[in-house]
């Protein structure tokens, strides 16, 4: 999906739609994996003060990018995903301007409108972040 096509599944707009493109694939276990890619250009709002002269993408933004990736694929249109939890988050590598941040995420469980997922974000094949997270998918 292109940036414009992602708007069909994600309510985020303007500076908060953080993924540039997304697609799905099947992993070795037969599970659907959402793959997202974002090029960090250097002019993003969250880099203005984090940190002057040494811009680094904040860890919470990396987690948001992973959540948007998994929500973009296979979820209902006209719904809004709300974070309900984050667990076992590990940051391992800084993400900086010029990097292409790639995410691989999958839903591991669902019950009603609650979903549990896990994901990994990498730069040049090196792990930058890993997390488990949950969200509620609400109508409207």
C-alpha positions in Angstrom: 0.0 0.0 0.0 1.2 3.5 -0.8 1.0 6.4 1.7 -2.4 7.4 0.2 -3.8 3.9 0.3 -2.8 3.6 3.9 -5.3 6.4 4.7 -8.1 3.9 4.0 -7.2 1.9 7.1 -5.5 4.4 9.3 -7.2 7.5 10.7 -3.8 9.2 11.1 -3.1 12.2 8.9 -0.5 14.8 8.2 2.6 14.5 10.4 1.2 11.5 12.4 0.9 9.1 9.5 4.4 7.8 9.9 4.6 4.8 7.5 5.4 5.4 3.9 4.4 2.1 2.5 3.2 -1.3 3.7 2.5 -4.8 2.4 1.9 -8.2 3.8 3.7 -11.5 3.4 3.5 -15.0 4.9 6.2 -16.1 7.3 7.7 -19.6 7.7 4.9 -20.5 10.1 2.2 -19.5 7.6 1.3 -16.4 9.6 0.5 -13.1 8.0 3.2 -10.5 8.6 2.7 -6.8 8.0 5.8 -5.1 6.6 6.2 -1.3 6.7 8.9 1.0 5.5 9.6 4.6 6.4 12.5 6.8 5.2 13.6 9.2 7.9 14.2 12.4 6.0 15.5 14.6 8.8 12.8 17.3 8.7 10.2 15.3 10.8 8.7 17.3 13.7 9.9 14.9 16.3 13.5 15.5 15.4 13.4 19.2 16.0 14.4 19.0 19.7 15.5 15.3 19.9 18.5 16.2 19.8 19.9 19.4 18.3 23.0 18.6 16.3 22.5 14.8 16.8 18.9 13.9 15.7 17.6 10.5 16.8 14.1 9.2 16.3 12.5 8.9 19.7 11.8 5.3 20.9 8.1 6.0 21.3 7.9 7.1 17.6 9.5 3.8 16.6 6.8 1.9 18.6 4.1 4.1 16.9 5.5 3.2 13.5 5.3 -0.5 14.3 1.7 -0.2 15.6 0.7 1.7 12.5 2.2 -1.0 10.3 0.2 -3.8 11.9 -3.0 -1.8 11.9 -2.7 -0.9 8.3 -3.1 -4.4 7.0 -6.2 -6.5 7.3 -8.1 -4.4 9.8 -11.5 -2.9 9.3 -12.0 0.4 7.5 -13.6 3.3 9.5 -12.1 2.1 12.8 -9.6 3.8 15.1 -6.8 1.8 16.8 -6.0 2.9 20.4 -2.9 1.6 22.2 -3.8 -0.4 25.3 -0.3 -1.6 26.3 3.3 -2.1 25.5 5.5 -4.9 26.9 9.0 -6.2 26.6 10.2 -3.2 24.6 13.9 -3.2 23.8 15.8 -0.5 21.9 19.0 -1.7 20.4 20.1 0.8 17.7 19.5 4.5 17.1 17.5 5.5 14.0 18.7 8.7 12.4 18.0 10.8 9.4 18.8 9.0 6.1 17.8 5.6 7.6 15.1 3.4 6.1 13.2 2.0 9.1 11.6 -1.3 8.2 9.1 -3.0 10.5 7.8 -6.5 10.6 4.8 -7.0 12.8 2.0 -9.6 13.3 -1.1 -10.0 15.3 -0.7 -12.9 17.7 -4.1 -12.9 19.4 -7.5 -11.2 19.2 -10.6 -11.1 21.4 -13.5 -8.9 20.4 -12.1 -5.6 19.5 -8.8 -6.2 21.4 -5.6 -7.2 19.6 -2.2 -8.3 20.7 0.8 -8.0 18.4 4.5 -8.2 18.3 7.0 -6.5 16.0 10.6 -5.8 15.2 12.0 -2.7 13.6 15.3 -2.8 11.7 17.7 -0.5 9.8 19.9 -2.2 7.2 19.0 -5.6 8.6 20.1 -4.6 12.2 17.5 -4.7 14.9 16.7 -1.2 16.3 13.6 -2.1 18.4 11.5 -5.1 19.4 8.2 -4.9 21.3 4.9 -6.6 22.2 1.9 -4.3 22.2 -1.8 -4.3 22.3 -4.6 -2.1 21.0 -8.4 -1.8 20.8 -10.0 -1.3 17.5 -13.0 1.0 17.9 -15.7 1.9 15.4 -15.8 5.5 14.1 
